[in-house]
Amino acid sequence: MSERKLEIAWMYPDTLYLHGERGNIMALVRYAMELGMTPHVKRIDLGTRDFDPLDYDILFFGPGEISSFSSIISDISRYRHTLAEYIASGKVLIATGTTVTMFGEKIVRLGDTEGAEGEVIDGLCIIPAMAYERDYVYGNDLYTRAEYNGYSMELVGNQIQMADYGYSENEQYRRFGTVIYGRGNNGSDGIDGAVLVNSVFTGMLGPVLVNNPWLTVRLLQTAASVGGIRTSSEPLRFNLEQKSLKLKKQFIESKNTV
């Protein structure tokens, strides 16, 4: 194991900036340090010229407006093959909120007239999903049972979603979360997000990595293992966050009885 820094790429922070999800970067830095690592964050913006995904241990994509996705897809498509290699190698990519749809095959936008389809955006084709923009924004709590890298955990956050999407699970593309309460990908299949090798695509906000540090630590440990980075063996404790999880679950359960 090496002593090198944990390299985190904060992808398009000036464009993918909704819902306070920059807090996820703060969580990654904090818990990386608690695990004994030295994290280094670099902002990758539109037009950044010296970006190579393989130079990083974690790529983080926060949530953004669908209207911005064409510009981002055009920019990052320069690295499409390297990005696929990055994911296939087991490195960690995290995408949250509606930005998940950017990694699918296509995003069908709303047309100018009711019921009509508008612009079709070609996605990055990382996950086999078709996304459809809605004429309303869905917002609510999201409570799931998630599976990641051999671990099962409860996650609670919220969801502010502008498009529905779905995909067929198989050995390569697995669900990330099984929905206990909330909409998930589309309100019908009971799934939130997807996992591809060690990369996570989730509609959960909150910020998800602040509210659920047990997930944050698993992501960091996975990135460190793949990158050959030394981590502390001391277990981390999440007493306050576990109490918070319990209260949030109680609140969600009370809504089901109203």
VENCORMO-V401844 format. One record per residue. PHI is phi in radians with two decimals (NA if undefined). NEAR is the number of other C-alpha atoms within 12 Angstrom. Layout:
BEGIN
phi=PHI near=NEAR
phi=PHI near=NEAR
END
This chain:
BEGIN
phi=NA near=14
phi=-1.71 near=16
phi=-1.77 near=16
phi=-1.17 near=19
phi=-1.23 near=27
phi=-1.46 near=39
phi=-1.62 near=33
phi=-2.02 near=41
phi=-1.75 near=33
phi=-1.64 near=39
phi=-1.47 near=39
phi=0.91 near=33
phi=-1.15 near=28
phi=-1.44 near=21
phi=-2.01 near=26
phi=-1.71 near=35
phi=-2.30 near=28
phi=-1.32 near=29
phi=1.09 near=27
phi=1.18 near=24
phi=-1.27 near=38
phi=-1.08 near=34
phi=-1.04 near=29
phi=-1.12 near=42
phi=-1.12 near=37
phi=-1.07 near=26
phi=-1.16 near=31
phi=-1.06 near=44
phi=-1.16 near=33
phi=-1.07 near=25
phi=-1.33 near=34
phi=-1.07 near=38
phi=-1.16 near=23
phi=-1.17 near=24
phi=-1.51 near=28
phi=1.53 near=27
phi=-1.67 near=33
phi=-1.93 near=26
phi=-1.44 near=32
phi=-2.32 near=25
phi=-1.86 near=29
phi=-2.14 near=27
phi=-1.40 near=27
phi=-1.95 near=28
phi=-1.97 near=23
phi=-0.99 near=26
phi=1.58 near=18
phi=-0.99 near=20
phi=-1.71 near=14
phi=-1.87 near=15
phi=-1.66 near=26
phi=-2.31 near=25
phi=-0.90 near=35
phi=-1.25 near=29
phi=-1.39 near=23
phi=-2.07 near=36
phi=-1.69 near=42
phi=-2.41 near=46
phi=-1.97 near=43
phi=-2.03 near=44
phi=-2.01 near=44
phi=-1.42 near=43
phi=-1.39 near=45
phi=-2.52 near=37
phi=-1.36 near=29
phi=-1.00 near=35
phi=-1.07 near=24
phi=-1.63 near=23
phi=-1.18 near=37
phi=-1.02 near=29
phi=-1.14 near=24
phi=-1.20 near=35
phi=-1.06 near=32
phi=-1.07 near=19
phi=-1.22 near=23
phi=-1.39 near=31
phi=-1.10 near=25
phi=-1.06 near=22
phi=-2.01 near=22
phi=-0.95 near=23
phi=-1.23 near=18
phi=-1.19 near=21
phi=-1.13 near=30
phi=-1.11 near=27
phi=-1.13 near=20
phi=-0.98 near=30
phi=-1.17 near=32
phi=-1.09 near=22
phi=-1.31 near=24
phi=1.70 near=28
phi=-1.17 near=38
phi=-1.75 near=44
phi=-2.04 near=42
phi=-2.20 near=46
phi=-2.22 near=44
phi=-2.18 near=47
phi=1.17 near=48
phi=-1.11 near=47
phi=-1.00 near=47
phi=-0.93 near=51
phi=-1.12 near=50
phi=-1.12 near=48
phi=-1.55 near=45
phi=-1.46 near=33
phi=-1.45 near=25
phi=-2.62 near=33
phi=-2.10 near=38
phi=-1.68 near=31
phi=-1.51 near=30
phi=-1.27 near=24
phi=-1.50 near=16
phi=-1.34 near=11
phi=-1.99 near=10
phi=-1.00 near=10
phi=1.45 near=13
phi=-1.57 near=16
phi=-1.53 near=19
phi=-1.92 near=18
phi=-1.01 near=19
phi=-1.93 near=23
phi=-1.71 near=31
phi=-1.31 near=26
phi=-1.47 near=32
phi=-1.45 near=32
phi=1.03 near=25
phi=-1.49 near=38
phi=-2.08 near=36
phi=-1.46 near=29
phi=-2.19 near=32
phi=-1.84 near=31
phi=-2.02 near=36
phi=-2.27 near=34
phi=-1.18 near=33
phi=-1.83 near=25
phi=-1.59 near=20
phi=-2.58 near=13
phi=-1.71 near=17
phi=-1.60 near=25
phi=-2.43 near=24
phi=-3.01 near=23
phi=-1.23 near=31
phi=-2.38 near=44
phi=-2.25 near=40
phi=-2.38 near=37
phi=-1.88 near=29
phi=-1.83 near=36
phi=-2.13 near=30
phi=-2.57 near=34
phi=0.90 near=26
phi=1.53 near=15
phi=-1.97 near=17
phi=-1.94 near=17
phi=-2.66 near=25
phi=-1.53 near=31
phi=-2.24 near=44
phi=-2.29 near=45
phi=-2.77 near=42
phi=-2.41 near=36
phi=-2.44 near=40
phi=-2.24 near=35
phi=-2.14 near=42
phi=-1.93 near=34
phi=-2.67 near=38
phi=-1.76 near=40
phi=-2.62 near=41
phi=-2.64 near=32
phi=-2.70 near=32
phi=-1.65 near=18
phi=-1.24 near=20
phi=-2.67 near=13
phi=-1.15 near=11
phi=-1.57 near=19
phi=-1.89 near=25
phi=-1.95 near=30
phi=-1.15 near=35
phi=-1.53 near=40
phi=-2.18 near=38
phi=-1.67 near=33
phi=-1.27 near=34
phi=-1.69 near=26
phi=-2.55 near=34
phi=2.14 near=36
phi=-1.58 near=36
phi=1.27 near=46
phi=-1.12 near=42
phi=-2.67 near=30
phi=1.43 near=25
phi=-2.29 near=17
phi=-1.66 near=22
phi=1.25 near=26
phi=-2.10 near=37
phi=-1.99 near=48
phi=1.23 near=51
phi=-2.65 near=44
phi=-2.13 near=39
phi=-2.17 near=35
phi=0.99 near=33
phi=-1.98 near=36
phi=-1.64 near=43
phi=-2.08 near=46
phi=-2.15 near=46
phi=-2.46 near=53
phi=-1.41 near=54
phi=-1.29 near=52
phi=-2.01 near=43
phi=2.66 near=35
phi=-1.18 near=37
phi=-1.07 near=44
phi=-1.42 near=40
phi=-1.38 near=34
phi=-1.26 near=34
phi=-2.26 near=40
phi=-1.13 near=38
phi=-1.10 near=33
phi=-1.24 near=37
phi=-0.98 near=37
phi=-1.15 near=37
phi=-1.10 near=33
phi=-1.10 near=41
phi=-1.15 near=47
phi=-1.12 near=36
phi=-1.14 near=33
phi=-1.06 near=39
phi=-1.15 near=36
phi=-1.10 near=26
phi=-1.15 near=28
phi=-1.52 near=30
phi=1.18 near=20
phi=-1.82 near=26
phi=-1.23 near=25
phi=-2.25 near=33
phi=-1.27 near=22
phi=-1.64 near=11
phi=-1.25 near=9
phi=-1.21 near=15
phi=-1.62 near=22
phi=-1.98 near=15
phi=-2.23 near=19
phi=-1.07 near=13
phi=-1.14 near=15
phi=-1.18 near=23
phi=-1.18 near=21
phi=-1.11 near=15
phi=-1.09 near=20
phi=-1.03 near=27
phi=-1.06 near=20
phi=-1.17 near=15
phi=-1.14 near=26
phi=-1.11 near=24
phi=-1.09 near=17
phi=-1.10 near=19
phi=-1.10 near=24
phi=-1.12 near=18
phi=-1.19 near=12
phi=-1.19 near=14
phi=-1.23 near=13
phi=-1.77 near=8
phi=-1.35 near=7
END
